[in-house]
Amino acid sequence: MNSLSFSAPVALAIYCALVLLASLAGGWLLLALRLTHPRLQTAVSFVAGLMLGMAVLHFIPHSFQQLHSVDRTAQWILGGFMAMFFLQRFFPHHHHDVPEGAPEQGPSGGAELGASEHSGQHGAACTLAARSASRLSWAATTVGMGLHSLVGGLALAASVAAQGQEEGGLVGLGTALVIILHKPFDALAVGTLMAASGSSRFARHLINSLFACVTPLGAALFYAGASHLMGANPAVVGGALAFCAGTFLCIACADLLPELQFHSHDRLRLSLALLAGIGVAVVIGKLGHSGHHHPAHPPPAAPARLPGA
């Protein structure tokens, strides 16, 4: 019995319920807002920073911990970047363009994004949100965030099991807090890109609900033996995380970050939103070091001594 007087299954069920609610809250928040043009651009810039930080500070380090090879990690990252780049290059994915000076149409077909804000220089720039947040972008983001959430669910279940056996102290609680704190931002990232791509509210509700279930699914798979399967094939998880990191870098750098260039009139606000997204990723990373316990790497072997030295 752990210090919270809960058995491991009960504690895990409570943590999973809180994770589920936190993820749903992130998506519901975006659905509750009226996405005017400035709000959408600010959200897209924030998401760009969040994705950049998640890729560099989370996906890549976790991938290296599984692969134990800088070269293989870099190869998977490059593969993910180029795969996303060529998908967007050769497949039509811009769902619509808005003539200069015309209002941006929202997911319901109405001028939700503020018609008065799209005259003059706004007209040419406002279409970039739709272009940059393509269907390929939000789909790739959802897959990447989903994989990370699935692994997080496995880690949560493993931590709670160790805590229940009094081997990990409060590591289960720490892992749960880390996941709960960043799930709203993950859901916000997916929802923002779906909104900018013109997805309907129903589609956003559906994806948000499915995405919220991924971490509890990972926890359930832990007890179905998935942890042993993944433990026996760490290169699969490591390669997938590095590949997703590459797609995130491509989406952030090639699609979303150009927003700052085209919006010179809002450069300060959008730059601050970008930095805020990176800041959230940094905070999550610092919390993660205390919540996640990765196996330590074996110390390097001592150098051989030459005869007579």
MIBAKE-672654 format. One record per residue: x, y, z of N, C-alpha, C in turn; residue in three letters; residue number from 0. Coordinates in steps of 0.2 Angstrom, whole numbers, plus 2048, in hexadecimal, padded with zeros to 3 digits. Atoms other than C-alpha are relative to their C-alpha. Example, Ala and Ser with C-alpha at 12.3 -4.5 7.8 and 13.67 -1.06 7.14 Angstrom:
2
 nc1 nc2 nc3 cac1 cac2 cac3 cc1 cc2 cc3 residu num
 804 7FA 800  83E  7EA  827 804 806 800    Ala   0
 7FC 7FA 7FF  844  7FB  824 7FC 805 803    Ser   1
//
This chain:
309
 nc1 nc2 nc3 cac1 cac2 cac3 cc1 cc2 cc3 residu num
 804 7FA 800  800  800  800 804 806 800    Met   0
 7FC 7FA 801  807  811  7FB 7FE 805 806    Asn   1
 801 7FB 7FB  807  821  806 7F9 803 7FF    Ser   2
 806 7FD 801  7F7  827  7FE 7FA 7FB 802    Leu   3
 805 805 7FE  7EE  817  805 7FB 7FE 7FA    Ser   4
 804 803 805  7E8  812  7F4 804 7FA 7FD    Phe   5
 7FD 805 804  7EB  802  7EB 802 802 7F9    Ser   6
 7FD 7FE 806  7F5  803  7DB 7FA 801 7FB    Ala   7
 805 7FF 805  7E6  800  7D0 7FB 806 801    Pro   8
 804 7FB 7FE  7DB  80C  7D9 804 807 7FE    Val   9
 7FC 7F9 802  7E9  81A  7D8 801 801 7F9    Ala  10
 7FF 800 807  7EC  816  7C6 7F9 803 7FD    Leu  11
 807 7FE 803  7D9  818  7C2 7FF 807 802    Ala  12
 801 7F9 7FF  7D8  829  7CB 805 804 7FC    Ile  13
 7FB 7FC 804  7E8  82F  7C2 7FD 800 7F9    Tyr  14
 802 801 807  7E1  829  7B1 7FA 805 7FF    Cys  15
 806 7FC 800  7D0  832  7B5 802 807 7FF    Ala  16
 7FE 7F9 800  7D9  842  7B9 804 802 7F9    Leu  17
 7FD 7FE 807  7E4  841  7A9 7FB 801 7FB    Val  18
 805 7FF 805  7D5  83E  79F 7FC 807 800    Leu  19
 803 7FA 7FF  7CC  84D  7A6 805 806 7FE    Leu  20
 7FB 7FB 801  7DC  858  7A4 800 801 7F8    Ala  21
 800 800 808  7DD  853  791 7FA 803 7FD    Ser  22
 806 7FE 803  7CB  856  78E 7FF 808 801    Leu  23
 801 7F9 7FE  7CC  867  797 804 804 7FB    Ala  24
 7FC 7FC 804  7DA  86D  78B 7FC 801 7F9    Gly  25
 804 7FF 807  7CF  869  77B 7FA 804 801    Gly  26
 806 7FC 7FF  7BF  870  783 801 807 800    Trp  27
 7FE 7F9 7FF  7C8  880  787 800 804 7F9    Leu  28
 7FF 7FD 806  7CC  883  775 7F9 800 7FC    Leu  29
 807 800 803  7BA  87E  76F 7FC 805 803    Leu  30
 804 7FB 7FC  7B3  88A  77C 801 807 7FE    Ala  31
 7FE 7F9 802  7BC  899  775 7FE 802 7F9    Leu  32
 802 7FD 807  7B7  8A4  766 807 801 7FD    Arg  33
 7F9 7FF 803  7C7  8A2  75B 800 806 7FB    Leu  34
 7FF 7FB 804  7C9  8B3  754 807 7FF 7FD    Thr  35
 7FA 800 803  7D8  8B6  748 806 801 805    His  36
 7FA 7FF 7FC  7E4  8BD  755 801 7FA 805    Pro  37
 7FF 806 7FB  7E0  8AF  762 802 7FA 7FC    Arg  38
 7FE 805 803  7E2  8A2  755 808 800 7FE    Leu  39
 7F9 7FF 801  7F3  8A9  750 804 7FF 806    Gln  40
 7FD 801 7F9  7F8  8AA  762 801 7F9 802    Thr  41
 800 807 7FE  7F3  898  765 805 7FC 7FC    Ala  42
 7FC 803 805  7FC  892  755 808 801 802    Val  43
 7F9 7FE 7FE  80C  89B  75B 802 7FC 807    Ser  44
 7FE 804 7F9  80B  893  76D 801 7F9 7FE    Phe  45
 800 807 802  808  882  765 807 7FF 7FD    Val  46
 7F9 801 803  818  884  75A 805 800 805    Ala  47
 7FB 800 7FA  822  888  76A 7FF 7F9 804    Gly  48
 801 806 7FC  81A  879  773 803 7FA 7FC    Leu  49
 7FD 806 804  81E  86D  765 807 800 7FF    Met  50
 7F9 800 800  82F  873  763 804 7FE 806    Leu  51
 7FD 802 7FA  833  871  775 7FE 7F9 802    Gly  52
 802 807 7FF  82A  860  776 805 7FC 7FC    Met  53
 7FC 804 804  834  85A  768 808 800 802    Ala  54
 7F9 7FF 7FE  845  860  76E 801 7FE 807    Val  55
 7FF 801 7F9  843  85E  781 7FD 7FA 802    Leu  56
 803 807 7FD  838  84E  782 801 7FB 7FB    His  57
 800 805 805  837  844  772 807 7FD 7FF    Phe  58
 7F9 802 801  849  844  76E 804 7FD 805    Ile  59
 7FD 803 7FA  850  841  77F 7FD 7F9 802    Pro  60
 803 806 7FF  844  833  782 802 7FB 7FB    His  61
 7FE 805 805  848  82B  771 807 7FE 801    Ser  62
 7F9 802 7FF  85B  82B  775 800 7FC 806    Phe  63
 800 804 7FA  857  823  786 7FE 7F9 7FD    Gln  64
 802 806 802  84F  815  77C 805 7FD 7FB    Gln  65
 7FC 802 805  85B  814  76D 808 7FF 802    Leu  66
 7F9 800 7FE  86C  818  776 804 801 7FA    His  67
 7FC 7FE 806  872  81F  766 7FF 806 7FD    Ser  68
 801 7F9 803  874  831  760 7FF 7FF 7F9    Val  69
 801 801 807  876  82B  74E 7F9 7FE 7FE    Asp  70
 807 802 801  866  821  74E 7FB 804 802    Arg  71
 805 7FB 7FE  85C  82E  757 800 805 7FB    Thr  72
 800 7FB 805  862  83B  74B 7FD 7FE 7F9    Ala  73
 803 802 806  85D  830  73C 7F9 7FF 800    Gln  74
 807 800 800  84C  82D  742 7FD 807 800    Trp  75
 802 7F9 800  84A  840  745 800 802 7F9    Ile  76
 800 7FD 807  84F  844  734 7FB 7FC 7FC    Leu  77
 805 804 804  844  836  72D 7F9 803 801    Gly  78
 806 7FD 7FE  835  83E  736 7FF 807 7FD    Gly  79
 800 7FA 803  839  84F  730 7FF 800 7F9    Phe  80
 801 800 807  83B  84B  71E 7FA 7FC 7FE    Met  81
 806 803 802  82C  83F  71E 7FA 805 800    Ala  82
 805 7FA 800  821  84E  724 801 805 7FB    Met  83
 7FF 7FB 805  829  85A  719 7FD 7FE 7F9    Phe  84
 802 802 807  826  850  709 7F9 7FE 800    Phe  85
 808 801 800  814  84B  70E 7FD 807 7FF    Leu  86
 803 7FA 801  810  85D  70F 802 803 7FA    Gln  87
 7FE 7FD 806  81A  861  700 7FC 7FD 7FA    Arg  88
 803 803 806  812  855  6F4 7F8 7FE 800    Phe  89
 808 801 7FF  800  852  6FB 7FD 806 801    Phe  90
 804 7FA 7FF  7F3  860  6FA 7FD 7FF 807    Pro  91
 803 800 7FA  7EE  864  70B 7FD 807 803    His  92
 803 7F9 7FE  7E9  877  70C 7F9 800 7FE    His  93
 807 802 802  7D7  875  70E 7FC 806 7FD    His  94
 803 7FA 803  7D3  887  709 805 806 800    His  95
 7FD 7FA 800  7DA  898  705 7FB 806 801    Asp  96
 805 7FA 7FF  7D2  8A9  70A 803 806 7FC    Val  97
 7FE 7FA 804  7D3  8B7  6FD 802 806 805    Pro  98
 7FE 7FB 7FC  7DC  8C6  703 7FB 805 803    Glu  99
 805 7FB 7FD  7D1  8D1  70F 7FA 7FC 802    Gly 100
 806 804 7FF  7C4  8C3  710 800 7FD 807    Ala 101
 800 803 7FA  7BF  8BC  721 801 7F9 800    Pro 102
 7FF 807 7FF  7C5  8AB  727 7FA 7FC 802    Glu 103
 806 804 7FE  7B8  89E  728 802 7FB 805    Gln 104
 7FE 805 7FB  7B7  894  738 7FD 7F9 7FE    Gly 105
 802 807 802  7B3  881  739 7F9 800 7FF    Pro 106
 808 801 801  7A0  884  739 7FE 804 7FA    Ser 107
 802 7FC 806  7A1  88F  729 7FF 807 801    Gly 108
 801 7F9 7FE  79F  8A0  732 806 803 800    Gly 109
 7FA 7FC 800  7AB  8AE  733 802 800 807    Ala 110
 7FE 800 7F9  7B1  8A9  744 806 803 802    Glu 111
 7F9 7FE 7FE  7C2  8AF  743 800 808 7FF    Leu 112
 800 7F8 7FF  7BD  8C2  742 801 803 7F9    Gly 113
 7FF 7FE 807  7B9  8C9  731 804 807 800    Ala 114
 7FD 7F9 800  7BE  8DB  736 808 800 801    Ser 115
 7F9 800 7FF  7D0  8D5  73A 804 7FD 7FA    Glu 116
 7FD 803 806  7D4  8CE  729 801 805 7FA    His 117
 7FF 7FB 806  7D5  8DE  71E 807 802 800    Ser 118
 7F9 7FE 801  7E5  8E4  717 805 7FB 801    Gly 119
 7FA 804 7FF  7F5  8DC  71D 7FE 7F9 803    Gln 120
 802 806 7FD  7EB  8CF  727 7FD 7FB 7FB    His 121
 803 804 805  7E3  8C8  718 805 7FB 7FD    Gly 122
 7FC 805 803  7F2  8C0  710 803 7FC 806    Ala 123
 7FD 804 7FB  7F9  8BA  721 7FB 7FC 803    Ala 124
 805 804 7FC  7E9  8B3  728 7FF 7F9 7FD    Cys 125
 801 807 803  7E9  8A5  71C 805 7FB 802    Thr 126
 7FB 804 7FE  7F9  89F  723 7FF 7FB 805    Leu 127
 802 805 7FB  7F1  897  732 7FD 7FA 7FD    Ala 128
 803 806 803  7E7  88C  727 805 7FC 7FC    Ala 129
 7FA 803 804  7F6  888  71C 804 7FC 805    Arg 130
 7FB 803 7FC  801  884  72A 7FE 7FB 805    Ser 131
 803 805 7FC  7F5  87A  735 7FC 7FC 7FB    Ala 132
 803 804 805  7F1  86E  727 7FE 7FA 804    Ser 133
 803 806 7FD  7E8  85E  72A 806 7FB 801    Arg 134
 7FA 804 7FF  7F9  855  728 803 802 807    Leu 135
 7FC 7FE 7FA  800  85F  736 7FC 7FE 806    Ser 136
 804 802 7F9  7F2  85C  743 800 7F9 800    Trp 137
 800 807 800  7F2  84A  73E 806 7FD 803    Ala 138
 7FA 802 7FD  804  848  741 802 802 807    Ala 139
 7FF 7FE 7F9  804  852  751 7FC 7FB 804    Thr 140
 804 804 7FC  7F6  847  757 803 7F9 801    Thr 141
 7FC 807 800  800  837  753 806 801 805    Val 142
 7FB 7FF 7FB  80F  83E  75C 7FE 801 807    Gly 143
 802 7FF 7F9  806  844  76B 7FD 7FA 803    Met 144
 804 806 7FD  7FC  834  76C 806 7FB 802    Gly 145
 7FB 805 7FE  80C  829  76C 803 802 806    Leu 146
 7FD 7FE 7FA  814  834  779 7FB 7FF 806    His 147
 805 802 7FB  803  832  783 800 7F9 802    Ser 148
 801 807 7FF  803  820  781 806 7FD 804    Leu 149
 7FA 802 7FC  815  81E  787 7FF 803 807    Val 150
 801 7FD 7F9  810  82A  796 7FB 7FC 804    Gly 151
 804 805 7FD  802  81E  79A 803 7FA 803    Gly 152
 7FC 806 7FE  80E  80F  79B 804 802 806    Leu 153
 7FB 7FE 7FA  81A  819  7A6 7FC 802 806    Ala 154
 805 7FE 7FA  80B  81F  7B1 7FF 7F9 804    Leu 155
 801 806 7FD  806  80D  7B4 806 7FD 803    Ala 156
 7FA 803 7FD  817  807  7B7 802 804 806    Ala 157
 7FF 7FC 7FB  81A  815  7C3 7FC 7FF 806    Ser 158
 805 802 7FB  80A  811  7CD 802 7FA 803    Val 159
 7FE 807 7FD  80F  7FF  7CE 806 800 804    Ala 160
 7FA 800 7FB  820  803  7D5 7FE 804 806    Ala 161
 802 7FD 7FA  818  80F  7E1 7FC 7FC 805    Gln 162
 804 804 7FC  80C  802  7E7 804 7FB 803    Gly 163
 7FC 805 7FD  81A  7F6  7EA 805 804 805    Gln 164
 7FB 7FC 7FC  823  804  7F4 807 800 7FE    Glu 165
 7F9 800 803  831  804  7E8 801 807 7FD    Glu 166
 7FF 7FA 803  82E  815  7E1 7FE 807 804    Gly 167
 802 7FA 7FC  828  821  7EF 7FA 802 7FD    Gly 168
 806 7FD 803  81C  82D  7E7 801 801 7F9    Leu 169
 7FE 800 807  823  82A  7D6 7F9 800 7FB    Val 170
 806 800 803  811  826  7D0 7FD 806 800    Gly 171
 803 7FA 800  80A  836  7D6 804 805 7FC    Leu 172
 7FC 7FB 804  819  840  7CE 7FE 7FF 7F9    Gly 173
 801 801 808  816  838  7BD 7F9 802 7FE    Thr 174
 807 7FD 802  803  83B  7BE 800 807 800    Ala 175
 800 7F9 800  806  84D  7C2 803 803 7FA    Leu 176
 7FD 7FE 807  812  84F  7B3 7FB 7FF 7FA    Val 177
 804 802 806  806  847  7A7 7F9 805 801    Ile 178
 806 7FB 800  7F6  851  7AE 802 807 7FE    Ile 179
 7FF 7F9 801  7FF  861  7AD 801 802 7F8    Leu 180
 7FF 7FF 807  804  85F  79B 7FB 7FE 7FB    His 181
 805 803 804  7F5  856  794 7FC 806 7FD    Lys 182
 804 7FB 803  7EB  866  792 803 804 7FA    Pro 183
 7FC 7FD 805  7F9  86E  787 800 7FB 7FA    Phe 184
 800 805 806  7FA  85E  77C 7F9 801 7FC    Asp 185
 807 800 803  7E7  85F  779 7FF 807 7FD    Ala 186
 801 7F9 803  7E8  872  776 804 800 7F9    Leu 187
 7FC 800 806  7F6  86F  769 7FC 7FC 7FA    Ala 188
 804 804 805  7EB  862  75F 7FA 804 7FE    Val 189
 807 7FC 801  7DB  86C  761 802 806 7FC    Gly 190
 7FE 7FA 803  7E4  87C  75B 801 7FF 7F8    Thr 191
 7FE 802 807  7EB  874  74B 7F9 7FE 7FC    Leu 192
 806 802 803  7DA  86C  748 7FB 806 7FE    Met 193
 804 7FA 801  7D1  87C  74A 802 805 7FA    Ala 194
 7FD 7FC 806  7DD  885  73E 7FF 7FD 7F9    Ala 195
 801 803 806  7DB  878  731 7F9 800 7FE    Ser 196
 807 800 802  7C8  87A  731 7FC 7FA 802    Gly 197
 804 806 7FD  7C3  86A  73A 7FA 802 803    Ser 198
 806 7FE 7FD  7B1  86A  740 801 7FF 807    Ser 199
 800 801 7F9  7AD  86B  752 7FF 7F9 802    Arg 200
 801 807 7FF  7A7  85A  752 806 7FC 800    Phe 201
 7FA 804 801  7B7  853  74B 805 802 806    Ala 202
 7FB 7FE 7FB  7C1  85D  758 7FE 7FD 807    Arg 203
 802 804 7FA  7B6  856  766 802 7F9 800    His 204
 7FF 807 800  7B8  845  760 808 7FE 801    Leu 205
 7F9 801 7FF  7CB  846  75E 803 801 807    Ile 206
 7FE 7FE 7F9  7CD  84F  76F 7FE 7FA 805    Asn 207
 802 805 7FC  7C3  841  777 804 7F9 7FF    Ser 208
 7FC 806 801  7CD  833  76F 807 801 802    Leu 209
 7F9 7FE 7FD  7DD  83C  773 801 7FF 807    Phe 210
 800 800 7F9  7D8  83D  785 801 7F9 803    Ala 211
 800 807 7FE  7D6  82A  786 807 7FD 7FF    Cys 212
 7FA 804 802  7E8  826  780 804 7FE 806    Val 213
 7FC 801 7FA  7F1  828  791 7FD 7FA 804    Thr 214
 803 805 7FC  7E4  81D  79A 801 7F9 7FC    Pro 215
 7FF 807 804  7E6  810  78B 807 7FE 801    Leu 216
 7F9 802 7FF  7F9  810  78E 800 7FD 807    Gly 217
 800 803 7FA  7F6  80C  7A0 7FD 7FA 800    Ala 218
 803 807 801  7EA  7FE  79C 804 7FB 7FD    Ala 219
 7FC 805 803  7F6  7F7  790 806 7FE 804    Leu 220
 7FB 802 7FC  803  7F7  79D 7FF 7F9 804    Phe 221
 802 806 7FD  7F9  7E9  7A6 7FF 7FB 7FB    Tyr 222
 801 805 805  7F6  7E0  796 807 7FE 7FD    Ala 223
 7F9 803 802  809  7DD  794 804 805 7FB    Gly 224
 7FD 7FC 805  80D  7EC  788 807 802 803    Ala 225
 7FA 7FD 7FD  81B  7F2  794 806 7FB 7FE    Ser 226
 7FA 805 801  825  7E1  792 801 800 7F8    His 227
 7FF 800 807  822  7E2  77F 805 806 7FE    Leu 228
 7FC 7FA 801  829  7F4  77E 807 800 803    Met 229
 7F9 801 7FD  837  7F0  78A 804 7FC 7FC    Gly 230
 7FC 805 804  83C  7E2  77F 802 803 7F9    Ala 231
 7FF 7FC 807  83C  7EE  76F 801 807 801    Asn 232
 7FF 7F9 7FE  842  7FF  776 802 804 7F9    Pro 233
 7FF 7FD 806  848  803  764 7FA 802 7FD    Ala 234
 806 7FF 803  837  803  75E 7FD 807 803    Val 235
 802 7FA 7FC  831  810  76B 805 806 7FE    Val 236
 7FB 7FB 801  841  81A  769 800 803 7F9    Gly 237
 800 7FE 807  840  81B  756 7F9 804 7FF    Gly 238
 807 7FC 802  82D  820  756 800 807 804    Ala 239
 800 7F9 7FD  830  82E  763 805 805 7FC    Leu 240
 7FC 7FC 804  83F  834  758 7FD 802 7FA    Ala 241
 803 7FF 806  835  833  749 7FA 806 801    Phe 242
 805 7FB 7FE  827  83D  751 803 807 801    Cys 243
 7FD 7FA 7FF  833  84A  757 802 803 7F9    Ala 244
 7FE 7FE 806  839  84C  745 7FA 804 7FD    Gly 245
 806 7FD 803  827  84F  73F 7FE 806 804    Thr 246
 802 7FA 7FC  824  85C  74E 805 805 7FD    Phe 247
 7FB 7FB 802  834  865  749 7FE 803 7F9    Leu 248
 802 7FE 806  82E  866  737 7F9 804 800    Cys 249
 806 7FC 800  81C  86C  73B 802 807 803    Ile 250
 7FF 7FA 7FD  823  879  747 804 805 7FC    Ala 251
 7FB 7FB 803  831  880  73D 7FE 801 7F9    Cys 252
 802 7FF 807  82A  87E  72B 7F9 803 7FF    Ala 253
 807 7FE 801  817  881  72E 7FE 806 805    Asp 254
 803 7FC 7FB  814  88A  73F 804 806 801    Leu 255
 7FC 7FB 7FF  823  895  742 800 806 7FB    Leu 256
 801 7FB 805  821  89F  732 7FA 805 802    Pro 257
 805 7FB 7FE  812  8A7  73A 803 807 803    Glu 258
 7FD 7FA 7FD  81E  8B3  743 802 804 7FB    Leu 259
 7FE 7FC 805  825  8B9  733 7FB 803 7FC    Gln 260
 805 7FC 804  815  8BD  72A 7FB 804 805    Phe 261
 804 7FB 7FC  80D  8C6  739 805 805 804    His 262
 7FC 7FB 7FD  819  8D4  73C 7FD 805 805    Ser 263
 804 7FC 7FC  80B  8DE  744 7FF 7FD 807    His 264
 802 803 7F9  809  8D1  752 807 7FC 802    Asp 265
 7FA 804 7FF  81B  8CB  753 802 800 807    Arg 266
 7FF 801 7F9  81D  8CF  766 7FC 7FB 803    Leu 267
 805 805 7FD  80D  8C6  76B 802 7F9 7FE    Arg 268
 7FF 807 802  811  8B7  760 806 7FD 802    Leu 269
 7F9 803 7FE  823  8B6  765 7FF 7FE 808    Ser 270
 801 802 7F9  81D  8B6  778 7FC 7FA 800    Leu 271
 804 807 800  811  8A8  774 804 7FB 7FE    Ala 272
 7FB 805 802  81F  89E  76B 804 7FE 806    Leu 273
 7FC 802 7FA  82A  8A0  77B 7FC 7FD 805    Leu 274
 805 803 7FB  81B  89C  786 800 7F8 7FF    Ala 275
 801 808 801  819  88B  77D 807 7FD 801    Gly 276
 7F9 804 7FE  82C  887  77F 800 800 807    Ile 277
 7FF 7FF 7F9  82B  88D  791 7FC 7FA 803    Gly 278
 804 806 7FD  81D  880  794 803 7FA 7FF    Val 279
 7FC 807 801  827  872  78C 806 800 805    Ala 280
 7FA 800 7FC  836  877  797 7FE 7FE 807    Val 281
 803 801 7F9  82B  877  7A7 7FE 7F8 800    Val 282
 802 807 800  824  866  7A2 806 7FB 801    Ile 283
 7FA 804 800  836  85F  79F 803 800 807    Gly 284
 7FE 800 7F9  83B  865  7B1 7FC 7FC 804    Lys 285
 805 805 7FC  82C  85D  7B9 801 7F9 7FE    Leu 286
 7FF 807 802  82F  84E  7AF 806 7FC 803    Gly 287
 7FA 803 7FD  840  84B  7B6 7FF 7FE 807    His 288
 801 802 7F9  839  84A  7C7 7FA 7FB 800    Ser 289
 806 804 801  829  840  7C1 802 7F9 7FD    Gly 290
 7FE 806 804  831  833  7B5 807 7FE 802    His 291
 7FA 803 7FD  83F  828  7BB 802 7FB 7FA    His 292
 7FD 804 805  849  821  7AC 806 7FC 803    His 293
 7FA 804 7FE  855  813  7AE 807 803 7FF    Pro 294
 7FA 7FD 800  866  819  7B1 805 7FC 7FB    Ala 295
 7FC 804 805  873  815  7A3 806 7FE 804    His 296
 7FA 803 7FD  882  80A  7A8 805 805 7FF    Pro 297
 7FB 7FC 801  891  814  7AC 805 7FE 7FB    Pro 298
 7FC 802 805  89E  814  79F 806 7FC 803    Pro 299
 7FB 804 7FE  8AC  808  7A0 806 804 801    Ala 300
 7FA 7FC 7FF  8BC  80E  7A7 805 7FE 7FA    Ala 301
 7FB 801 805  8CA  810  79A 805 7FB 802    Pro 302
 7FB 805 7FF  8D6  802  798 807 803 802    Ala 303
 7F9 7FD 7FF  8E7  805  7A0 805 7FC 7FC    Arg 304
 7FB 803 804  8F6  802  795 805 7FD 805    Leu 305
 7FB 803 7FC  903  7F6  79B 805 804 802    Pro 306
 7FB 7FC 7FD  90F  7FE  7A7 7FE 806 802    Gly 307
 802 7F9 7FE  904  80D  7A9 7FF 801 808    Ala 308
//
